[in-house]
């Protein structure tokens, strides 16, 4: 049955070029293609396109966008910390957004209202107050991009290992406790929770709320990642490629750990190996890598596929994180051989040695990469089986019906 569905999103979901927008656009576009009546209210970053120049107006009516609130200053975050608030609950708070949301809900009725990510849950109390009174049959759904409290716990554990990172470790430890409370409140307010993986579903269920939880995994449009459609980028070989937003703390940690601890071990046996960290907004912490002949920080690139296609080995050296990594799905869809940490591959239920290689220590990770660089046939076999896995389990055509079942 066709539903009228409103999405609240933290940013314009187009172009879908990184984890958040890959999922939000994939869900939104998939539901629109299935004939549902879609509406969208979201923030728009200054560097994002004019919505009129995207496919979104053909999918959504109404389509409401507001300027993203400015980044919260360090003093403001410290004041929130002292006041007992969690940063994520305030990061996207905007009186203008609240007013636009009130106006929209006063004029329109929806079968489903879906909140994308915990940052948008700050508006849930207002939604509950308005919708429950005038449209009690509306289904409220929270799509959890991560189990955020667990993500902060993992960040804290990793940062406690390095004395200079202890301030951030302490900050994450405090945030983890507060985020658990905020997530618990969010789960209590909605009718249904959607999680990216069984692991995240278990972490959210452990918060102790009876709200139903359904796993709707991350997915991609596999056909758009066909290697033959994406000529390789002009990069040094053998190329070891990692992709992601480079101002995201787990990605920053992964790039530094790989470049400082793993890459030198690889180059002892493969002197020409070159590491490419591909993604927008490289954080100042990565400046220490600039100027190294064996590392490239690309910054923003208009398309990620050419760089993935250029990878001799795709690496995912993540030591922090939650949810599932869309970067792995992209690399498997393009038939790349992958070496990942176990946490990097968490939630995808891939098999070590069948779809990719898993390693958690620098020596083991380096040895796995070196072994693949020396074995073309094995790289091709892993790539072929990885693509088959993604096509069967993580293509939007296979995933969207799971979300429709939640609405049903």
C-alpha positions as CSV (number, residue, x, y, z in Angstrom):
1,X,0.0,0.0,0.0
2,X,1.3,3.5,-0.9
3,X,2.3,5.6,2.1
4,X,2.8,9.3,2.6
5,X,6.2,9.5,4.3
6,X,8.1,12.5,5.7
7,X,11.8,12.2,6.3
8,X,13.8,14.5,8.6
9,X,17.5,14.5,7.6
10,X,20.6,16.2,8.9
11,X,21.7,17.3,5.5
12,X,20.5,17.4,1.9
13,X,20.8,13.8,0.7
14,X,22.3,14.7,-2.6
15,X,24.8,14.1,-4.0
16,X,25.1,10.7,-2.3
17,X,28.9,10.8,-1.8
18,X,29.6,9.6,1.8
19,X,28.1,7.3,4.4
20,X,25.2,9.4,5.7
21,X,23.9,10.6,2.3
22,X,24.5,7.2,0.6
23,X,22.1,5.7,3.1
24,X,19.5,8.5,3.3
25,X,19.4,9.0,-0.5
26,X,19.2,5.3,-1.1
27,X,16.3,4.9,1.3
28,X,14.5,8.0,0.0
29,X,15.0,7.2,-3.7
30,X,14.1,3.6,-3.3
31,X,10.8,4.4,-1.6
32,X,10.0,7.0,-4.2
33,X,10.7,4.5,-7.0
34,X,8.3,2.1,-5.3
35,X,5.5,4.7,-5.6
36,X,5.3,6.1,-2.1
37,X,4.5,9.8,-1.7
38,X,7.7,11.4,-0.2
39,X,8.2,14.6,1.7
40,X,11.5,15.9,3.0
41,X,12.6,18.6,5.5
42,X,16.4,18.8,6.0
43,X,19.4,21.1,6.6
44,X,21.6,22.2,3.7
45,X,25.3,22.8,4.1
46,X,26.8,25.8,2.4
47,X,28.8,23.6,-0.1
48,X,25.8,21.5,-1.1
49,X,23.9,22.2,-4.3
50,X,20.7,24.1,-4.8
51,X,17.9,21.6,-4.3
52,X,16.3,22.7,-7.6
53,X,19.4,21.4,-9.4
54,X,19.1,17.9,-7.9
55,X,16.6,15.0,-8.6
56,X,14.9,15.7,-5.2
57,X,12.1,18.0,-6.4
58,X,10.9,15.1,-8.6
59,X,10.8,12.8,-5.6
60,X,9.6,15.0,-2.8
61,X,6.6,17.3,-2.2
62,X,6.9,19.3,-0.1
63,X,10.7,19.7,-0.1
64,X,11.9,22.0,2.7
65,X,15.5,22.9,3.3
66,X,17.1,25.3,5.8
67,X,20.7,26.5,6.3
68,X,22.6,24.2,8.5
69,X,23.3,25.8,11.9
70,X,26.9,27.0,12.4
71,X,29.4,24.6,14.0
72,X,29.2,24.9,17.7
73,X,32.2,26.6,19.2
74,X,34.5,24.9,21.7
75,X,33.4,27.2,24.5
76,X,29.8,26.4,23.7
77,X,30.5,22.6,23.8
78,X,32.3,23.0,27.1
79,X,29.3,24.9,28.5
80,X,27.0,22.1,27.4
81,X,29.3,19.6,28.9
82,X,29.2,21.4,32.3
83,X,25.4,21.7,32.0
84,X,25.1,17.9,31.6
85,X,24.0,18.0,27.9
86,X,25.2,15.8,25.2
87,X,26.8,17.5,22.1
88,X,24.8,15.4,19.6
89,X,21.5,16.5,21.1
90,X,22.4,20.2,20.5
91,X,24.5,20.0,17.3
92,X,21.6,20.5,14.9
93,X,19.2,22.5,17.1
94,X,17.7,25.4,15.1
95,X,14.7,27.6,16.1
96,X,14.2,28.2,12.3
97,X,14.0,24.4,11.6
98,X,11.6,23.9,14.5
99,X,9.3,26.7,13.2
100,X,9.4,25.2,9.6
101,X,8.7,21.8,11.0
102,X,5.7,23.1,13.0
103,X,4.3,24.8,10.0
104,X,4.7,21.6,7.9
105,X,3.0,19.4,10.4
106,X,0.2,21.9,10.9
107,X,-0.6,21.8,7.1
108,X,0.2,18.2,6.2
109,X,-0.7,14.7,7.4
110,X,1.7,11.7,7.0
111,X,1.4,8.0,7.4
112,X,5.0,7.7,8.5
113,X,7.5,10.2,9.9
114,X,11.1,9.0,9.8
115,X,14.0,10.6,11.8
116,X,17.3,10.0,10.2
117,X,20.0,9.8,12.8
118,X,20.2,10.8,16.5
119,X,21.1,14.4,15.8
120,X,17.6,14.9,14.4
121,X,15.9,13.3,17.5
122,X,16.1,16.7,19.3
123,X,12.9,17.5,17.3
124,X,11.0,14.3,18.4
125,X,9.2,15.7,21.5
126,X,7.7,18.4,19.3
127,X,6.7,15.9,16.7
128,X,5.1,13.6,19.3
129,X,3.1,16.5,20.8
130,X,1.8,17.7,17.4
131,X,1.2,14.3,15.7
132,X,-0.3,12.4,18.5
133,X,-3.0,14.9,19.0
134,X,-4.1,15.4,15.4
135,X,-3.0,12.2,13.6
136,X,-2.6,9.4,16.1
137,X,-2.2,6.8,13.4
138,X,1.1,8.2,12.2
139,X,4.0,5.8,12.6
140,X,7.1,7.4,14.1
141,X,10.3,5.7,13.0
142,X,13.9,6.3,14.2
143,X,16.6,5.2,11.7
144,X,19.7,4.7,13.8
145,X,22.8,5.3,11.7
146,X,24.9,4.0,14.6
147,X,24.5,2.9,18.2
148,X,25.9,6.2,19.2
149,X,26.7,5.5,22.8
150,X,28.7,2.4,21.8
151,X,30.6,4.5,19.2
152,X,31.7,7.0,21.8
153,X,32.7,4.1,24.1
154,X,34.9,2.7,21.5
155,X,36.4,6.1,20.7
156,X,37.2,6.5,24.4
157,X,38.8,3.1,24.7
158,X,41.1,3.8,21.7
159,X,42.0,7.3,22.8
160,X,42.9,6.2,26.4
161,X,45.8,4.3,24.9
162,X,47.6,7.5,23.8
163,X,48.3,10.1,26.6
164,X,48.0,13.1,24.3
165,X,44.5,11.9,23.4
166,X,43.3,11.6,27.0
167,X,41.3,14.8,27.0
168,X,39.3,13.5,24.0
169,X,39.0,10.1,25.8
170,X,37.6,11.7,28.9
171,X,35.2,13.8,26.7
172,X,34.0,10.6,24.9
173,X,33.5,8.7,28.1
174,X,31.2,11.4,29.4
175,X,29.4,11.7,26.1
176,X,28.8,7.9,26.0
177,X,26.9,7.9,29.2
178,X,24.8,10.9,28.2
179,X,24.2,9.5,24.7
180,X,22.9,6.3,26.2
181,X,20.2,8.3,28.1
182,X,19.4,10.4,24.9
183,X,19.1,7.2,22.8
184,X,17.0,5.6,25.4
185,X,14.6,8.6,25.4
186,X,14.5,8.6,21.6
187,X,13.7,4.9,21.4
188,X,11.0,5.4,24.0
189,X,9.3,8.1,22.0
190,X,9.0,6.3,18.6
191,X,7.0,3.4,17.4
192,X,9.8,1.5,15.7
193,X,13.6,1.6,15.4
194,X,15.5,0.7,12.3
195,X,19.1,-0.4,12.8
196,X,21.9,-1.0,10.2
197,X,23.0,-4.4,11.6
198,X,22.2,-7.1,14.1
199,X,25.0,-5.9,16.2
200,X,23.6,-2.4,16.4
201,X,20.1,-3.7,17.0
202,X,21.4,-5.7,20.0
203,X,23.2,-2.6,21.4
204,X,20.0,-0.5,21.1
205,X,17.9,-3.2,22.6
206,X,20.2,-3.3,25.6
207,X,19.0,0.2,26.4
208,X,16.0,-1.5,27.9
209,X,13.1,-0.1,25.9
210,X,10.4,-2.4,24.5
211,X,10.2,-0.6,21.1
212,X,10.4,-3.0,18.2
213,X,13.7,-2.9,16.2
214,X,14.1,-4.1,12.6
215,X,17.5,-4.5,10.8
216,X,17.5,-2.6,7.5
217,X,21.1,-2.9,6.3
218,X,23.1,-0.4,4.5
219,X,23.1,-0.8,0.7
220,X,24.2,0.7,-2.5
221,X,23.1,0.7,-6.1
222,X,25.5,-2.0,-7.1
223,X,25.2,-1.5,-10.9
224,X,26.5,2.1,-10.5
225,X,29.8,0.7,-9.2
226,X,30.6,-1.5,-12.2
227,X,34.4,-1.3,-12.7
228,X,34.1,-1.1,-16.5
229,X,32.1,2.2,-16.1
230,X,34.8,3.9,-14.0
231,X,38.2,4.3,-15.6
232,X,41.0,4.3,-13.1
233,X,42.2,7.5,-11.6
234,X,45.8,8.5,-12.4
235,X,47.4,7.3,-9.1
236,X,50.7,5.6,-8.2
237,X,50.7,1.8,-8.1
238,X,50.5,-0.4,-6.2
239,X,47.7,1.7,-4.7
240,X,46.3,1.1,-1.3
241,X,43.1,3.1,-1.0
242,X,40.9,4.2,1.9
243,X,37.8,6.3,1.5
244,X,35.6,8.4,3.8
245,X,35.0,11.9,5.2
246,X,38.4,12.9,6.5
247,X,37.1,15.1,9.4
248,X,35.3,12.1,11.0
249,X,37.2,10.9,14.1
250,X,37.2,7.1,13.3
251,X,38.5,7.8,9.8
252,X,41.2,10.2,11.1
253,X,42.4,7.5,13.5
254,X,42.3,4.8,10.7
255,X,44.4,6.9,8.3
256,X,47.0,7.9,10.9
257,X,47.3,4.3,12.2
258,X,47.7,2.9,8.7
259,X,50.2,5.5,7.5
260,X,52.3,5.4,10.7
261,X,52.1,1.8,11.8
262,X,51.2,-0.4,8.8
263,X,52.4,1.3,5.6
264,X,56.1,1.3,6.7
265,X,55.8,-2.5,7.2
266,X,54.3,-3.0,3.8
267,X,56.9,-0.8,2.1
268,X,59.7,-3.0,3.6
269,X,58.6,-5.7,1.2
270,X,56.8,-3.6,-1.5
271,X,58.8,-0.4,-1.7
272,X,56.6,1.3,-4.2
273,X,53.3,0.8,-2.3
274,X,51.4,4.1,-2.1
275,X,48.5,5.0,0.3
276,X,45.6,7.2,-0.9
277,X,43.2,8.6,1.7
278,X,40.3,9.7,-0.5
279,X,37.7,12.0,0.9
280,X,36.7,15.6,1.7
281,X,37.7,17.9,4.5
282,X,41.0,16.4,5.8
283,X,41.4,17.3,9.4
284,X,44.4,19.2,10.7
285,X,45.5,16.1,12.5
286,X,46.3,14.6,9.1
287,X,48.7,17.5,8.2
288,X,51.6,15.4,9.5
289,X,51.1,13.2,6.5
290,X,51.4,16.0,3.9
291,X,54.6,15.9,2.0
292,X,55.2,12.2,2.4
293,X,56.1,10.6,-0.9
294,X,54.1,7.4,0.0
295,X,50.8,9.1,1.1
296,X,48.3,11.2,-0.8
297,X,45.4,13.1,0.8
298,X,43.1,13.8,-2.1
299,X,40.6,16.1,-0.4
300,X,37.2,16.4,-2.1
301,X,36.8,14.4,-5.3
302,X,33.7,14.6,-7.6
303,X,33.4,10.8,-7.9
304,X,34.8,8.1,-5.6
305,X,34.5,5.3,-8.1
306,X,37.6,6.0,-10.1
307,X,39.7,5.9,-7.0
308,X,38.2,2.7,-5.7
309,X,38.6,1.2,-9.2
310,X,42.3,2.2,-9.1
311,X,43.0,0.3,-5.8
312,X,45.2,-2.7,-6.0
313,X,44.0,-3.4,-2.4
314,X,41.3,-1.5,-0.6
315,X,42.1,-1.1,3.1
316,X,39.7,-0.4,6.0
317,X,42.0,0.0,9.1
318,X,39.2,1.2,11.4
319,X,39.7,0.9,15.2
320,X,36.5,2.9,16.1
321,X,33.0,2.8,14.7
322,X,29.5,1.4,14.8
323,X,26.9,0.6,12.2
324,X,28.2,-0.8,8.9
325,X,30.7,0.7,6.5
326,X,29.4,1.7,3.2
327,X,32.9,2.1,1.9
328,X,33.3,-1.7,2.1
329,X,30.1,-2.2,0.1
330,X,31.4,0.2,-2.5
331,X,34.8,-1.6,-2.8
332,X,33.2,-5.0,-3.0
333,X,30.7,-3.8,-5.6
334,X,33.7,-2.8,-7.7
335,X,35.4,-6.1,-7.3
336,X,38.3,-4.9,-5.2
337,X,40.3,-7.1,-2.9
338,X,40.0,-5.8,0.7
339,X,41.9,-6.0,3.9
340,X,40.0,-4.8,6.9
341,X,40.0,-4.9,10.7
342,X,37.2,-7.0,12.2
343,X,35.6,-3.9,13.6
344,X,35.8,-2.3,10.1
345,X,33.8,-5.2,8.7
346,X,31.4,-5.5,11.7
347,X,27.7,-5.9,10.8
348,X,28.3,-7.2,7.2
349,X,28.7,-10.9,8.0
350,X,31.4,-11.4,5.5
351,X,33.7,-14.4,5.8
352,X,37.5,-14.0,6.3
353,X,39.3,-15.5,3.3
354,X,36.1,-15.8,1.3
355,X,35.0,-12.2,0.7
356,X,38.0,-10.2,2.1
357,X,40.9,-10.6,4.6
358,X,40.7,-9.6,8.2
359,X,43.5,-8.5,10.5
360,X,43.6,-6.4,13.6
361,X,47.4,-6.0,14.4
362,X,49.9,-3.9,12.3
363,X,52.1,-6.9,11.4
364,X,49.1,-9.1,10.4
365,X,47.4,-6.3,8.4
366,X,50.6,-5.5,6.5
367,X,51.3,-9.2,5.8
368,X,47.7,-9.6,4.4
369,X,48.2,-6.6,2.1
370,X,51.6,-7.8,0.9
371,X,50.3,-11.3,0.2
372,X,47.5,-9.9,-1.9
373,X,49.8,-7.6,-3.8
374,X,51.8,-10.6,-4.8
375,X,48.9,-12.7,-5.9
376,X,46.8,-11.4,-8.8
377,X,44.6,-14.5,-9.0
378,X,43.6,-14.3,-5.3
379,X,42.8,-10.6,-5.6
380,X,40.5,-11.3,-8.5
381,X,38.8,-14.2,-6.7
382,X,38.2,-12.2,-3.5
383,X,36.8,-9.3,-5.6
384,X,34.5,-11.5,-7.6
385,X,33.0,-13.2,-4.5
386,X,32.7,-9.8,-2.7
387,X,30.7,-8.4,-5.6
388,X,28.4,-11.4,-5.6
389,X,27.9,-11.0,-1.8
390,X,26.9,-7.3,-2.1
391,X,24.6,-7.9,-5.0
392,X,22.7,-10.6,-3.0
393,X,22.5,-8.9,0.3
394,X,23.2,-5.1,0.0
395,X,21.7,-3.8,-3.1
396,X,18.8,-1.3,-2.6
397,X,16.5,-3.5,-4.6
398,X,16.8,-6.2,-2.0
399,X,16.7,-3.9,1.0
400,X,13.9,-1.4,0.5
401,X,11.1,-4.1,0.9
402,X,12.4,-4.6,4.5
403,X,11.7,-1.0,5.3
404,X,8.3,-1.2,3.6
405,X,7.5,-4.1,5.9
406,X,8.2,-1.9,8.9
407,X,5.6,0.6,7.5
408,X,3.1,-2.1,6.7
